[in-house]
Structures are given as C-alpha cells and as structure tokens.
C-alpha cells in the first residue's frame, strides 16, 4: 500500500467552513459541546492574532483531511515559551495511514523552528494506542492531573 502524500498549511479565512465541519466532528468524537458561532469566533481570533498560536489544515493527497491547533503559552517550569496541541483531528477516511504521526512530527519541527521549549498535549487515560504513538515521539506523562476552573 502506498503512503498518502501529507501536507500542512496555515489556515486562512477561506478554510473557516471546512474547519467548522471538522471541529464539529472532533467535538462529537470527544464528547464536547459544539457551538458553531463560538468556534467561528475562536478560529478568527487564532487567524488574526499570531501570538495566540497557529491553526493548520492537514492535507492528504491535496485535500483537507484534518486540522491541528497549536496554542502558545509561557512557562517557568518548562523554561520559556511553550505550546499546547489543543486539538488534532484527522477525518475518518484518512485515519490509519500515519497522518497523525506525520502531523505530530511536523508540529514538533515547527515548534523547534520557533524556539519553543516544550510542547504539551492531553490524551485520554484509556487511549493506549495514542499514548504509544506519543511515547515514540518523545512525549512523557507526569504523575499529576490537569485541573481546570472555567472563568
């Protein structure tokens, strides 16, 4: 089986409709509440304010196949500028072809070029397949929980 040709590009305003469709699918998979208007505004914020991070369209054989949101932060613990892979989505027909791993490698390289000190992500405790991929790419978990308070 031949590997698909993968590509990544920064999202633009023209990508908003397809991003919204993919984000709705992502939210369904992750059991998250999806509000199109709110997501639309968040996409526009990310596209307009480069200091927030980068939103990428993932392409497979020249067609949109997913997206990745890399959101910037700053951490004393991690020695400076860091980022969080906030969302990574590959559409159903493009899964199982190595596109997720290739995308992770792309994001790591992109982060290195920007001088990031660390890249973080979340993975469900039960998702051993994803954990194995992330371990192979050099990610390590910590013996802590990520806690959140909505403001």
C-alpha positions, -999 to +999 in steps of 0.1 A: +000+000+000+014+034-010+016+061+017-006+091+011+011+125+004+007+146+036+008+183+038+003+211+063-006+247+057-016+276+079-054+280+079-069+311+062-103+327+063-112+306+033-108+275+054-134+285+081-163+265+067-143+232+064-127+239+098-161+243+114-173+210+099-142+192+111-144+208+146-180+196+149-168+161+141-140+164+166-163+176+193-187+147+186-158+122+189-145+138+221-180+143+236-175+181+237-202+207+233-201+223+199-213+259+193-207+270+157-208+307+164-183+305+193-160+282+173-162+306+143-151+335+166-123+314+181-110+304+146-110+341+135-091+351+167-064+324+160-061+335+124-058+372+133-037+371+164-004+353+156+007+354+193-021+330+202-007+302+182-012+286+148-041+267+132-031+243+105-051+225+078-038+189+074-040+177+038-039+142+024-033+138-013-041+175-018-075+176+000-083+188+036-082+158+059-079+174+093-066+202+114-043+210+143-044+238+168-010+247+184-017+273+211+012+292+226+020+298+263+049+306+286+061+285+315+088+289+342+087+252+348+094+245+311+120+273+307+102+297+285+078+297+255+058+265+252+028+253+233-002+231+237-015+209+210-051+218+218-068+199+191-057+174+165-083+159+142-079+135+112-111+127+093-123+091+094-114+082+058-078+095+064-071+077+097-048+047+100-024+059+073+002+075+095-011+110+090-015+117+127+021+107+134+034+127+105+014+157+118+029+153+152+064+152+137+055+184+117+043+202+148+074+192+167+096+205+139+076+237+137+079+242+174+117+237+172+120+263+145+101+288+167+124+281+196+097+266+218+110+248+249+082+223+252+050+211+235+022+196+256-009+176+248-037+157+265-045+121+259-073+100+275-061+075+301-078+047+281-063+056+247-033+034+248-028+035+210-023+073+211-002+070+242+022+046+224+024+070+194+032+099+217+058+079+236+076+070+204+077+107+195+093+115+229+063+127+249+062+117+286+034+119+311+036+133+346+022+119+378-003+147+380-037+156+368-046+186+347-072+206+366-093+233+352-115+261+365-137+278+339-138+316+343 
